[in-house]
Amino acid sequence: MAGKSDRKPAVSAIANDFLNIPVARLKGIGVKRAAGLKKRGISTVLDLLYLIPKDYEDRTKIIPFNKLEYNKPAHIKGKVLSSGEERLFRSRKNLFKIILSEGIYQVDLCWFNVKKAYFNLFCSPGQEICAYGHVTCHGNRVQMYHPDITTAGDDETPALLPVYPVIEGLSNRQLRPLIRAAIKEYLDLVIDPVPEIFLKNAHLPGLKETIMALHSPDKSSDLQGLKSGETPFHRRIIFDRFLNLALRMSHDRRQRVFQTTTPLKIPERMLMEINTFFPFPLTDDQIKCIEEIRNDLISGIPMNRLIMGDVGTGKTLVAVAAAYMVIKNNLQVAVMAPTQLLAEQHMAYFCALPPEMGFKPVVITSALKRPEKEKIYDSVKDGAYNIVIGTHALIQDKLSFKKLGLAVIDEQHRFGVNQRSMIIEKGENSHVLSMSATPIPRTIALTLYYDRDVSIIAQYPGARIPVSTILVERTKKRWIFDSMIKMLEEGGQVYIICPLIDESENMELKSVIEMATNLKKIINPSHRVEYLHGQMEQALKDATLKEFREGKIAILVATTVIEVGIHVPNASLMIIEHPERLGLAQLHQLRGRIGRGGKGGTCILVSPESMSIMTRNRLSVMTQCSDGFEIARMDMEFRGHGEITGTRQSGLSEFELGEVFENHDLFRMTSDMVKEIFEKDPDLKQPEHRHFRAILERSKNITV
């Protein structure tokens, strides 16, 4: 969907400071609408111009009733035959219906739970109205559910109409004229910060042309390209986000060489000590990574290192080794995890380590009462704890350290730039060690994380039994069910992954709640079934995962919310519904949740009966390969060939990680361009770089 570019890039907004006019000053936007826009991150006029449509509706032509095609959107015009409200017996819902006619043909326009006062404007028999919606069929009746309707005379000029992300208090019908008015009044004031020669070499359109083309495309525009977000104009928006990141990374890397910190004292014998604390030998990759960290810590320059490793490669052990070297220098370590459950897992890990390592860990949880928190805050400030573990609670103003030496950030892509900076600023030029299990090809990783040093752990410790992955068609659901029951009877636990939370108009897709409800009817109470999804309260999510980890829940039906970090050693079977909707890297992350108890595991990909050859080849990669980095490389290749890979992984502050995969050539080109600019003009003082300088100063609140 074109929605892949619905975030505003910080780049040009900064270069165009004079357009930072409050959006509330626009005619038609009052206090209430401005508040709704602000929730979406839109505070200025230029923010509004960068609200990129997530889809487009083709209203360039009216479709005759006898030419309508089922399961496709259409723009129609007809006369009102009748209207009224009826009560549906089975669902007990109120349905409002307008029957529209065109000669002998009819279409039912249907809405649930509507305000009748509004629809009275469109209910007069014989009145001509227009409707745009998805065409369906029920019985022998042609229908549209929740179409957009207008009186024929008031219908917007036939066009490709943009569909914007949901904004509280503003419908698309209200928002479109506001954006058109902003473009009319302010577009001429927009300055493009990118030199024309670079745009020409990169085959990118200018900024003004891009804004106009995305908000007001003409009838001859590439509709499919607009809907999929694959036009040169979308590519320009993505470039702007890449540019913003590349400028910050290049500046940060350059500034690091000017920062100093006290070199830590880490003799060679300390590395030997670390090996003795664990009952198994470290892998060569772990040893190399620990040596690289040691060299950083003794260098006198603040460390900024990222450890990238597949699920189960032992990144946490390396972080423990780093923490050990730091506390032996009488400094404290902060460990920040994205969820409370992961924070508690880290706490349990540190508590289980040999006492002679000298760790004094504490975890700060939301469950702590105020007096307990304040007591912990005082103890941390006094240095009584040398390992402080938590989630976003670690960046609260009330928490201060006696002397923070190292910040460990787990699943770093789950935190924004500002959140990572806030924990680092708790110390003075503290060292930073980030960890990520998201597999990214090394060539992209070195560019994406140009501002830091990257260590990759590819080897698995011990005799690891890989997870077996099977591609099974949905027609074999009896075999799948029997396999699940067999696993449960052997004492194992099961994940079932569904793409949706609740029932959908597309009944082909299995939903979490529907699946859990049906399973409870079949196998409860012998095997307890619960569900988990991202819209649940955090406390309920944590409680559900805790019970699953403790073995109180046998089957957990979940969305992809469980893809990162959850450690349940007894979970040995995962069933993934509609795997064709997910990317390879995401599927690999999901199956990494099973087989963690040393017994291996099985992942069943439940495929549709009919798939394209490309989709089948893509999913077959999962049955043949267990190397996360190789899977990430192949995922990138499939994306490059245009295969739709479903939900993209988010986390980067200005753009989706999937955008890097899908536009890796543009990302690398942008990074190279910025590196070259800094090499020639490190202070960005040349006139042609003045806009880049403005971007950097505003985005980082610094003076270059």
N, C-alpha and C positions, 0 to 999 in steps of 0.2 A: 504494500500500500504506500501511497505517497506520504503517509504519516511518518515514515522513517526520517523526515526532515521537519517535523513540527516543532522543534525547539529553535529558539533564536540563537544565532551565532553571536558571540560577544564582540567579534572583530570589528565589523564596520560600524556597529553602534557606538563604539568608543571613538573611532576616527571622526564620527559625525556628532561631536559634542553638542553642537548648536541645535540638534534635533532632540535633545533630551528634555523636551517640553512635556510636562505631565499630561498623560492621556486624558485626564479628567477635563482638560480645557477644550477638548474636541466637542463640537456641538452634538448633542444627543447622548453624551455620556455623563451621567450624573454620579453622585456619590456611591449609590448602590452598584451601578454597573462598573464603576472604577474599582470597587472592592472585589468584584468577581474577576475582573481582568488581572488584578494584582495577585490573586491566588494562583493564576496561571503564569506569573512571572512577568506580566505586562504592566509597566508603570509609565512608559514614555511613548511618544508617537512612533519613534523608530522601533520600539519593541513591537508595536502593533503591526508595523510593516513587515516584521520578521515572523509573524504568526503564520507559518507556512501551512497551506491546506493539507489535510490528510487524505482527501479524495476529491473527485469531481463528478458532477452530474451532467449528462448530456441532454440539455434542453433546447438544442438547436432545431429540433423538428418535432412535430406532433405525430404520434403513431396512431393510425386508424385502429378501431377496436378489433376489427377482423384480422389485423396483422400482428397482434400482440403475441409474444412468445413467453411461455411459462419460465419461471425462475430467472427472469431478466428484468432489469429496471426499464421503465418506459415513461414517457411524458405524453399525457392524453388530455383531450378536451371533449366535454359532452354536456348534456342538459340533465338537470336534477329531475329524476322521475318521482322519487319519494325519499323520505328520511325518517329516522326514529330510533328509539333505544329499546333493546330487548335484553332479557335476563337469560344467561346460559345456565341450564339446569345442572350439568355435571360439574362445571368449574365454579358456579355461583358468581360469575363475573358479569358486569354490565357491558354490553356491546352496543356502540353507537354506529349506525350504518347509514350511508347515503348511497342510493342506487342511481348510477349515472347511465344515461342512454345515448347511443349514437345510432339513429335509425332503428333497426331491429336488434342491435347488439347492446348488451348491458355489462357493466362492471360494478361490483360491490366495493365501496370504500368503507373500511372498517377500522374502528378505534376502540381500545379498552380504556375505561376510567378517564373520560374526557370532561372538560368543562363545556356543558351544553350551551352556555351563553355565547361562547365564541363561535360555535358551529351554527348558531342561528343565522349567521351572516351568509351561510352557504346552503341553506335548506329550502329556499323558495322553489316550488315546482316550476320547471321551465327555465330556471336560472342556469346560465352557462358558466361552468367553472373548469379550471385546469387542475390536474393532479399529477404528481410525480412519485413513483414508488415501485416496489418490487411486485411483479405479476405472479400470482399463485392461482391454484384451482382447488376448490373444495366441492366435491360432488360434481355437478355440471355448471357451477357458478364460477366465473372469473372474478378474482378478488385482488385487492391491494390492502395490506395491513399498515396502518399508520402512515399513509402517504402525506406529502406536503401539498396543500391545496391553496388555490387563490381564485378569486373571481377572474374571469377571462380578460376583462379590461385592465385589471391591476397586475396581471402576470408580468414577471420581470422579462426584460428584453431577451429573446431567444439567444442562449449562449451556453458555453461550458461553465457551469457555476461551481465555484469552489465550495468544498465542505470543510469547515474548520473543526479543530478539536473542541470538545465540550467545554463551555465556559459558563459558570454559574450566573444565572440572571440574564443571559444573552442567547437568543436563538440565532441560528445561522441567517435567518431572514432579517434579523435586526443587525447582525454584525457585518454582513456584506456591504451595505451602504455606508457604514461608518468607515470601513477600510478603504472603500472607493473614494470617500471624501478626503481621507488622510493622504491618499496617493495624489489626488488632484491638487491639494494645497501644498504638500511638502516634498514631493518626489524630486523636483528640480533642485532642491537644496542638498540632496544626498551627494556625498563625496565618496568616490571609490578609492580605497587605500592601496589597491594593488596596481603596480605599474602596468600600463597597456601592453608593453612588449612581453611581459610574462603571461598575461591573459591570452595573448595571441599564440604564444608558443605552447601553452597548455590547452588551447582550444576551449577557453572558458568565456562565457559572455560577461558583459559589464554588469555592475551592480544594479543600475537603474533598469536596464533591460530585464534583468532577472526578477526584480520585484514586480514589474509590470506583467511579465509573462506568467508568473505563478498566481497572481491575484486576479488578473483579467485576461485570460488566454483568449485569443481570437478563434473563430470557428474552424480555421484550418490547422489548429494546433494538433499535435500528436496526442490524442485522448488516452490511449493505452500507456504511453510514456508518462503522461501526467499522473495517471491513476497508480502506476507502479513506482513512481518517484525516480524514473530513469531518463530524465531529460538533461540536457546541458545545464539547465537552470538549477535543477536539484543538485547536480554535481558541483555547481558554483557555491551553493549554500554549504555543502559538505566541506568544500575546500576552505571556506572561511573558518569553519570550526577547527579544521586541521591546522590552519595558519595560526590561530590563536594559541593552540596547544604548543606548536613548534616554537613560537616566539618565547613562550614561558620556559620551555625545557632548555632551549639554548642559553637563555639568560641565566637560569638556575645553575646549569653546568659550569658556565663561565664564572659565576659568583662563588662557587664552591672552592675554587683554588685560592680565593682570597680570605676564606674563613679558616680560623684556627681553633683548636681545642687542646686540652692537655693530653699528651700521648699516654695511653694506658700501659701499665707494666704487665706484660704477659710473657713470661719465660717459656721456652720450648717445653719444659717439663709439665707445664699446665695442660698442654695439648695431649700429652701422654696420660695425665690424670683423667681427662675427660673420657678416654677410651675405657678406663677401668670401672666407670660408674654404670656401665650398661652390660647386661648379660649376653650380648651378642656383638659380633664385630661390625664396625661401621663400614658402609660401602665406600668405594674409592671416591664417588661423587660427594658424599657427605664429608669425608676427610678434606677433600679439595676445597669445598665450600667453607668449612670451618677455618682453614688456613687463610683463605681470602678475607674472611671477616677479621681474623686476628691481625692481618696486615693493615686492614683499614683502621682498626682500633689503636694501633701503635703509631700510626702515621702522623698524628697531629692535625689531621683534616677530618671534619665530621663525616662519618660514614653515611652513605645513602645507597643502600644495596637492596636489590629485589631478588628473592629466592623463588624461582619458578620450578615447580616439580609436580609430576602427576600425582593423582590420589594414591596414598600409601607408600610414597617414596621416602618418607622420613624427614619432612621439612621441620616438624615440631622439634625433633631431636636436635637439629642444627640450631634452632632458635634457643633451646635450652643451653646448648654449649656457648652461644654468644652471651646469654644472660649470666652464665657462670663466670665467664671472663670479666664481665662488667662488675658484678657484685664483689668479686675478689679485689676490686679496686675501690671498694667502699662507696659504690654508686648504686642508685636504684634503677629498676627496670619497670616500664609500663607495658602491659600486654593488652592490646585493644582488639576485641573480637566483634563481628557484626551482629551476633545474637547472644541473648542471655545464656542459652543452652551451650553454645560454643565456649563462652566464658567459663561456665561451670566445668566443662570438659577440660579446659586448660588448668583450672584450679585442681581438679582431681589428678591430672598428670603431674603437676609440680609436687603435690602432696605425696605421691607415690615414689618420688625419687629418693635416693639414699640421703639420710640426714647430714652426712659429712659434706655434702655439696654446699650446705650453708644457706639454702633458700628459706626465706620467711615469707610465704605467699599469703595474700588476702584477695578476696573477690568482692567487688562492689556490685550489688544487685539491686534491682528496683524493689525487691521484696523486703529489703532492710527498712526498719523503722527509723525515723529521723534521729533519735538519740544514738542508735547504733551506727548510723552513717557518720554522724559528727564525731563519734569516738574513733572510728576508722580514719577519718580525715585528719584528726589530731595525731594519731599514731603514724600515719604516712608522713606528715609534716615533720615529726620528730625523728623519722628514720627507723622506726620499730619494724616496719615491713620493707623488705628490699625487692619484692615482686608484687606489683599491684595490677590486678586483672579486672577487666570490666568491658562494658560496651561504650556507648556514647557518654555514659556517666563519667568517664575519665576526663572529658573535656569541660566539665562543669567548673565554673569560676571558683567554687568553694574548695576544690581539691588542689592542693599544692604539695610539691615534693621537697624533701630536704635537699636532695641533689640527684636529679634525674640524669642518668647517663645514657640510657638506651630506650627507645620506643620501638616495640615490636608490633607491627600492624598485620593482623591475620586477615586473609582474603581482602587484600588492600583495595581491590576494584570495587568493593562494596561501600567504600567510604569516599566522600567527595574531597576535593583538594583542600577546602577550608577546614574540614574535620581533621584531616591528617596534619595540617599545619598547626591546629590548635593544641594537639597533644604534644607535638614537637616543641612548641613554644613554652611548655611547662618546665623545660630545662634551658640551659645556656649552651647553644650549639651542640645539642644532644645528637647522638648517633641514631640512625634510623635503619631498621631492618624490616622490610615488607615481605609478605609471603603471598603466593597465589597458586592455586591449583587449577586455574583456568589455562588449559593448554593453548599456547600461541606459538606458531612457527618461529624459530630462533631469529630468522632474518627480519621478521616483523617486530619481534620483541625488542631487538636492539635499536630499532628506529622508534618504536612506540615509547620506550623507556630510555630515551637518549639522555635524560637528565640524571640518570642513576646508573650504577654498575649492576650488571645482571649475572647471577649465578644460576645454572640449570642443573637440577638433580634428575637424572634419567634412570638411574639404577634402583632396583627394589631390594630392600634388605631381606636376607634369609631366603629360604626356598618358598617363595610366594606362589600360591596356586592361582592362576588367572581365572577370571570369571568367564564362564562359557556363555556365549550369546547365540540365540536361535531365532531365526525369522520364521514365524508361523502365521498362516492365513487364519482369518477370523472364523472360517468354516470349521476349524478344528478346536472349537471352544470347549468341547467335552474333554479332550486330551489335556487342554490347558488347565481346566478345573481339577481334573484328577491329579495332575502334577502338583498343583497347589495343595490339595488335601494330603497327598503323600508327604510333602515337605513339612506340613504342620504336624502330622502324626509322628514324624521323626524328631519333633521338638524345635523345628526352625520357625522363623518369622518371615512375613511376606510384605513387600511393598507392591501396591498397584498404582500406577501412575496414569492419570486421566488428564486430558488437555483443558477441560472446562470445569468450572465450579458448579454450575447448576444446569438444568435442562435448557436446551437451546432450540431455536426454530429448526436448526439443522439436527434432526434426530439421529443422524448417522454417528454423531460424536457422543462418546460416553462422558458423562459428567461425574464428578467426584461424589456428590450427594446421592445421585441416582444409583451409582454403583454400590456405594456403602449401604444404602437402604436395602437394595436387593440381596446383598450378601448376608446382611443381618437376618433376613427372613429365612435364608437357606441354612446357615451354619451356626448362628448364635443359638444357645450360649456356650456350646462346646468350644468355640474359638471366637474370642472377642474381636469385633470389627469396629474401627473408628475411622474418621476422615480428618483431613488437614488441608487447609488452603490459605492463601495469602491474605484474604479479607477477614480472617478470624482475629479476635483480640489477641495481642501478643501473649498475655498471661495464659490464655487457653491453649494457644499453640505450644508454648513451652511446657505446659502441664501434659498435653497429649504426647509430645515427643519424649518427655521424661518417662511416662508410663510405658511407651513403646520400648524405650531403651532398657527399662527394668523388666521387660518380658510380660507385663500385665496386658498388653494388647498383642494379639496374634497377627492381625492383618491391618495395615495402615493404608487407606486409600487416600491419595494425595495428588496435588498438582505438582509442578516442578519446583515448588517452594523448598523441597527437601534436597535440592541438588548439591548444596555446598556444606561440607564440614561435619555432618551428623554421623556419629560413630555408634553403630549398633552391631556389635560383633556377632550376635545370633541371627541377624537377618541374612538369609542365604538365597532368597528368590525374589526377583523383581519382574513384574509383568507391566509392560508399557503399551498402553492403548494409543493408537494413531501415531506411531513413531515417525511417520512421514511428515508430520507437522513440526518436527523438532530438528535442529541442526545436529550434525555429527558430534561436535564438541560437547553440546548439551546432553546428548544421549550418553556420551562417555562419562560425563560428570555424574549423571544419574546412576549408572550402573556401578560407579565407584562407591556407592553406599552399601553394597552387599559384598559378601565374601571377605569380611574384615576380621573374621575370627580364626583364620588359619585353615578353614575347611573348604575354601573355594565357594563358588556360588553360580547360579544360573540366571541369566537375563533373557526373558522371552519378549521379543518384539512382535506385537500382534498387528499384522499388516492387513490392509484392505484386500478384497479379492482381486481387484483390478488396479494395477499401478503402471505408470510409465516405465520404460526401460531405464531411464535416467534415475528415477526414484528407487527402483529395485537395485540398481548398481550401487547407489549411494548407501542404502541400508545394508547391503551385503558387506560393505567395508567393516561394519560393526561386528560381523560374524567372523571376520578374518584377521582383524588387527586389534591389539590391546595397548599399543603405544599411543599415548595421548597426543604427543607432538606430531606423530605421523598422521593421526586422525585429523588434527587441526590443519595440517598442510593439505590433506585431501578435501577437508571441508571447504577450505579456501578455493580449491580448484573447482569444486562443484558450484560454489556460489558464483565464481567467475564465469561459469557456463550458464548462468541464469536460472539455476534450479532454485525453487522457493524452498527455504529451509526452516520456515516457521518462526517461532518466537526468537528474537535476537537477544543476546545477553547484554544487559545494560550495566552501567557502573561508572564509566568514564564521565567526567564532569560536564563536558560539552557535547559529547556525541555517544552513540551506541558503539560498543566494541565490534558489533557486526558490520558497521560501516567501514571499519579498517580492513576487515576481511574482504568485503565486497569492492572496496576502492583502494586496495593496497598500492596500486601503481600511483594513484593521485597522492596518497599519504606519503609515500617515499619521495615523490617529486617535490611535495611541499616542504618536507623536512630538509631535503638537500638544498632547496632554494634558501631557506632560512639560515642554514649552516654557512652557506656561501656569503650571505649578507653580513653575518656576524664576523666572519673571517676578514672581510674587507673593511667593515665599519662597525667595530665592536661596541661603540657607544651610540650608534644610530644617529650620528650628527649630520650626515649628508642630507641635502634637501629632499632627495627622492625617497628617503627613508623616514621622513618626519611623521608620517601617519603610523608607521610601524612603532615608532617611539611612543606615540600617544596611546596606541593600543596597549603596549606593555606597561606604561606608567599607570594607566587607569586599572587594568586588570589585576595588577599586583600591588597597587597602591604604593608605588616606589618612584624614586627619581633615578633615571638611567644616567 
